[in-house]
């Protein structure tokens, strides 16, 4: 069953990547195999920043993907503390701490994956503050809030770490910024580790999705020892549990 679910998910990803590439709205490298760097990402970030949920948020957890760079920059400009995931969770401390009080503006460089790696400290969940808003990257979403990433599972693990540490709860909003072509009017297959969006923001609209079902934490029974060993943050997380 899991194999069939994965095949259906991948077929949706391939269709969306092809659509974005054919429309030439994912620059500069194209969409295929990536969280698409879509045209209008800055406008989507601006639309998100107009929402009350954004204005109330003081602490934001964000993905390191390129299309969400305008969101991270805007958060720092607005004086918000940003935790950005280390790419592929490739460190035992899985988040960069981007504190606008400790970084120099303009923030475009320090909020990039490369910039954060050079100037921002890495932190684990034991030293992090509670998160008000989670910003995700997506390959595809539907209007009910179901989401597909690239399929590597990093976003699921990042959220699970925060959930287990009590840093997010039912009131924590989860949002993604995407191109309109990434929003589909069809159901998605969902696994136990998947979570949904509360809000989808495009350059043109805000879609309210309602409550966001999410796992209680890392679903260890679904992870092989090999998988755990290949992700330093996951291996460190497992060690702390023992």
N, C-alpha and C positions, 0 to 999 in steps of 0.2 A: 504493500500500500504506500509506504514511504517513497519507494522508487517512482511509482506512478504520479504521486503528488509532486515530486521534484520535476518530473518531465513536463507536467502541465504548467508549473510555475515558469520553467525555462522557456517554454513555448511563448508564454505571454511576454517575458523579457525580450526575446528575440523579435517579436512583432513590434514592440514599442521602440526598441533600438533601430530597427529598420525604418519605421515611420519617421523617427526624428532625423535619421541620416538622409532619407529621401527628401524631407522638408528643409534640410540644411539649417536646422535650428539648434544644433549642438556643436559648439566650437571650442577650441580649434582642432581637436583631434577626432571629432566624431563621437557618437554616442556608444557604439558597440562595446560591450564588455565593461562599461563604466557606470558610475552614477553620473548621468549626463550633465555636462556643463552647458546648461541651456541658455539661449538668448532670452533676456528678460529677467535674469537672476537678480540683478540690482533692483529692478522695479518690484519684484516679488518681496524682496527684503524690506523695501520702503513701505509696501502695503502691510506687511506683518507688523512693522514698527508703529503703525497707526492704531493697532488694536489695543484694547484695554488690557488684555491678558499679557501683552508685551510690556506695556507701561507699568503694570503692577510688579512684574518680575524683577527680582534683584540678582538672582543667580541662574545662569543658563548653562546647560550642558549641550554641546554641539558636536556634530561630526566634523572630521577634518577635510571633507570633500570640497573640491573647488567650487561647485555651484552654491555652496553655503558660505563661502568667504564673505560676500556682502552682508550676510546676517551677523557673522562674528564681528566684522568691523563696526557695524552699526551698534551692536551690543556694547562694545568697548567705548565707542563715542558717547553712548548714553550712560556711561558710568557703571555698567553692569559687570559683575564678576563672571568670567566665562571659563568653564572646564571643557577643554577640547580633547577628544579621544586621541591617543597615540595611534598612528596609522597601523592597522592590522594587530593592534594590541601587543606590539612587539617589544614591550618592556614590562617588567613585573609591576611597575607603577604605571597604570594604564591611562592617566589623564595629564594633560598640561594645564597648569593654572595660569590663566591670563587675567591679571588684575590691572585695570586701567590706572590705578594709583601708583603702580610700580613700573609701568611701561611708558615709553615715549610715543606720542602721536607724531605723524599720522600712523594709524594702526594697520594699514594694508599689509605691510610686510610681516609684522609680528603675529598677525592673525592667520597667516598662511601656514601650511604644514611645515615647510622648511624653516620659516622664520621662528615659529614657536619652538622648534627643536633646538634652535641656537640661543634663545633668550629666556624661555619660560621654564620654571621648575616642573618636574614631574611629581605627581602626587597619587596616593592611593586613597581608597574610599574612607579609610580610617581618619584622614585629616581633612576631608572635604565638608563643606557646608551643604545644608539641604538645598535641593534643586527645585526651582519654581517652574521652569519651562525647559522642555527637551526639544531640540531641533534635529530632525533627521534628514538625510538624503534618501532619495528613492529612485528606482527605475520606473515603477508604475504604482499607481494608487487607484482605488475606486471610491465612489462617493460615500460609501459606508465606512471608509477609513482603513480598509485593508490595504496592506503595503507589501510591495516586493522590492528588496534591495538587489544587490548583485548576486546573492546566493551564498556568500561566504559565512554569513552568520555573525559578523562582528557587531552590528548594531544591536542584535538580540542579546549578545553577551554584555555589552556595555550597559544596557538597560537593566539586565538581570543583576549585575554587580551593584548598581545603585539601589535596586529594589531590596536585595538581601541586606544591604547596609542601612536600610531605613531612610535613605536620602530622597526617595520619591514616594509618593502615596497617591491615593485616589484623586486628590486635588491638583496634582502635578499635570500640567497640560503637555501634550505631545503634538508637535506640529511638523509638517514638511513643506518645503518650497519646491515647486515643480513647474514645468511648462504645461500649458493646457493640453497638449497632445499626450502627456503622461497620465492624464486623468481618464479612466475608462468607466463605461457604464455597463459593468458586468461583474459577476461574483468572482472572487479569487479563492483558490484552495488555501487553507490555513492549517498550519501545524501547531502543536502544543506550545512551541517556543515563540510563536509569532505574536506580535502586538499590533494594535491599531492606532491610527491617528485620531486626535480630537479635532484638529483643524488641518485643512489643506489650503495653502496659499499659492496662487499663481499671480502673474503680473496683472491679471484681469479680474480675479474674484477671490473671495474667501468662502470656503466650503466648510460648514460646521457638520461634524460627523457624529457627535454625541459621545457617550462614555467610551473609554478606551480599555477593552479587556487586555490584560497582560499577565504573564506568569508571575508566580510569587518569587522567583529567583532563578538561578541556574538549574537547568534540568540535567543533573549529573548522570542520570541513568541513560540519557540519550547520547552521551559523549564517550568516545573510546579513549583508552589510555594514550593512544597515538595522537589523537586530536588535542588532548589536554597538554601533552608534552611539546607540541609544536607552537603553542601560543603562550609566551612567557607570563602574561597577565593571568591567564587561566590556570597555568601551573602553580603560580604563586597563590592564587585564590584557593586552589585545592589544598595546598600545603597548610594554609591558615585554618582550614576546616578540620584538619586531622588532630 
